[in-house]
């Protein structure tokens, strides 16, 4: 089983706090560490935001893909 330095359950946050919380959590990771994102919809738009704002700094791996819960491992390179 995989271990994560942090887990963010996005539905627990108000809409305007979700992405800043996720990015702040990612930024606090050390190289080689991973966080788990849990969401109630496919976070694909967030993936594109990571590609623009954290280019070549992360890996993205779907662990679960709906229909009710999506889980993603986001690792810092």
Secondary structure as the mmCIF struct_conf table of DSSP 4:
data_model
#
loop_
_struct_conf.conf_type_id
_struct_conf.id
_struct_conf.beg_label_comp_id
_struct_conf.beg_label_asym_id
_struct_conf.beg_label_seq_id
_struct_conf.end_label_comp_id
_struct_conf.end_label_asym_id
_struct_conf.end_label_seq_id
BEND BEND1 UNK A 5 UNK A 5
STRN STRN1 UNK A 6 UNK A 9
HELX_RH_3T_P HELX_RH_3T_P1 UNK A 10 UNK A 12
BEND BEND2 UNK A 13 UNK A 13
HELX_RH_AL_P HELX_RH_AL_P1 UNK A 15 UNK A 28
BEND BEND3 UNK A 29 UNK A 29
HELX_LH_PP_P HELX_LH_PP_P1 UNK A 30 UNK A 30
TURN_TY1_P TURN_TY1_P1 UNK A 31 UNK A 32
STRN STRN2 UNK A 34 UNK A 39
BEND BEND4 UNK A 40 UNK A 41
HELX_RH_AL_P HELX_RH_AL_P2 UNK A 44 UNK A 53
BEND BEND5 UNK A 54 UNK A 54
TURN_TY1_P TURN_TY1_P2 UNK A 55 UNK A 56
BEND BEND6 UNK A 57 UNK A 57
STRN STRN3 UNK A 58 UNK A 65
BEND BEND7 UNK A 67 UNK A 68
STRN STRN4 UNK A 70 UNK A 76
#
